[in-house]
Each structure stands twice: as C-alpha cells, then as structure tokens.
Amino acid sequence: MALLGYLYSHLDLYRIGTILQSEINYFWIVLSMIIGLMSHIFRALRWKLQLRTLGVNPAIKSVINAVFGMYAMNLLIPRVGEVWRCTYLSRREKMSFTQTLGSIISERLCDTLALGVLTVMTFFLQMKVFRDFLRKFPMIEETLWRMITTPWLYICIVVAIVILIWLFTKKTQNKWVVRIKGIVKNLWYGFRTILRMKHISLYLFYTIAIWFCYFLELYVCFFAFGAMHHLGVLVAMSLFIMGSLSMGIPVQGGVGPWHLAIIATLAIYGIGENVAGAFALVAHGSQMLLIILLGIYTAFSVSLENRKKRVGELTNAVGEKENINCK
C-alpha cells in the first residue's frame, strides 16, 4: 500500500478521477470480471482432475469453494490461501493434507512453466519494450542479476542437499527423520498426479483456458478506455507478462508492484501516466472486487455446508439413540 500511495502521489488525482467518472465504458470492465470468474472455475476443474488421480472425487462445488476461498485468503495474507485450500478440502474429503499440498505444488509448477513460455515468446516478439523497461528501471535488472550470480545462493543449496543426504542415510531411525520422510513421500505422491493422470489432454486444455482468460481479462479492459483502443494484442501481452511477473512479489493482491509495472509499460507505448494510472486502478480493482465477492460467497457456502453437516450428525445421533431404546 505504501508503494501504491507513493506512486499515485506523483499523478494528477483530479484528472484520474475525471477519467474514472466519465471516460470509461464499464461494460468492458464487467466483462473482464466475468472472464476472471471463468479462469477461477477452470482452475477448479483442472484441480479436480488431479484429485481424482489421488483416489478422491470431491463435488465440484467443494473444489470451487476451495479455489474461491484461496484467492480471498491470499488477498488478506499472501500465500496463506494455498494452505487454507489444502486444509479445507483435506478435512472435507478426509484425505492427506500433504498429498493435497503436493497436488498444488505440481499445479503451481505447471503454471510457472506456462508463464515462462509466454514470457519467452513475448520477449522475442517485443524485445524493445523489455529493454526499454529495464533501462527505465535498472534496479530490477541489477536485483535479478545479483540473485543469479551471488555465490551464497548456490552454497546454501549445496549445504541443504548435504544435510538432507546425511540425515536420510545416517539418521534413518530418528523419529523426526521418519516423520519428514513420510511428509516428503506424501508430497511426492500428490506432486506426481500430473504424470499419472489419465486425462492429460483435458488438463492441458484447462491450463490453456486459465491463462487465456488471464490474458483476456486484461485485454478487454483496453476497450473501456478511448485512449487505448488502438493498442493491439502484442501490447496486451507485454502488459500481461510485466503484470504477472510483478505478482511474484509477496504483497496482498500485488497492490503497488502490479500498478507500477502496468503504468511503466504503458508509458513505453506512449500512454499518458494519468490514463495509465486510471487503467491500472480499474483493471486491478475490478479483479480485487471479484475476489472479495467470491470470498463472501465462499464464506456463506462453507458456513451452510458446516450447518448441514452438524444437522446430519445430530439426526444420526438421535436415530441411533432411538434404535438403542427400542432394543
């Protein structure tokens, strides 16, 4: 939030307010929200395929609740949503938490590969834009280069591997080592769901659908702004990649880093900073509004599920008591 405040303190807020009030066609923003909703549903359908490989077949409503709730929780505390998703579904389906977590790790790896492919494609198609962006923000390039070249990163990796090998070969009877082995085994079992699933083509279809929706929900926002109608698909791709990379920073909902990446990239294409600032606010804000609404829906849905479960347990208990009395 501090970065967001600093960023917009240098813009003309009165002009941005005018754009938001009278210069935007909000039909396209609503359409963007609907497309965003579809991306979350596709993610739930894809995850259901992985869970079926683990031997469970949860109701699609439960999987959708888990995904919707994950995004809402991440909006409150970064990266907590994945833990909540695992906890909710593992308890509901009475399955291993670590196996569920393993399926999410493999899912995230698949998404990382998809983003990597899109980034490489966009880089070669829009190489000048990436160069201009890094030239404008040299600290980003310097930070990435230091992360890659620092010897401490590789020293820590080697030390961690040596310690793990020593623990697993010399301390095989230690209770903590045995427990960790069990966790790693369950994680691997959940992780390899992608390799073992029968419907891999459907999984790939859902993956493409997710990322196409991610891109489309940003692209259709162009048509809400008169000053951005002329921008094409490649511009949207550059914007999408820059925004996606900025989401890697552990900040609630990417607030601040995402806006900075979008405004800076649009400036390279000649879009004024006030229009770019308004675009970033609306495009990001609409998706945050969607996540809040989905979080409210999930809270009510899960609460209703728990209530029905308690009523069912109470009914069964009363029925068993009556049977005992009859005997």
Secondary structure, 3 states (H helix, E strand, C coil): CHHHHHHHHCCCHHHHHHHHHHCECHHHHHHHHHHHHHHHHHHHHHHHHHHHHCCCCCCHHHHHHHHHHHHHHHHHCCCHHHHHHHHHHHHHHCCCHHHHHHHHHHHHHHHHHHHHHHHHHHHHHCHHHHHHHHHHCHHHHHHHHHHHHCHHHHHHHHHHHHHHHHHHHHCCCCHHHHHHHHHHHHHHHHHCHHHHCCCHHHHHHHHHHHHHHHHHHHHHHHHHEHHHCCCCHHHHHHHHHHHHHHCCCCCHHHCCHHHHHHHHHHHHCCCCHHHHHHHHHHHHHHHHHHHHHHHHHHHHHHHHHHHHHHHHHHHHHHHHHHHHHHC
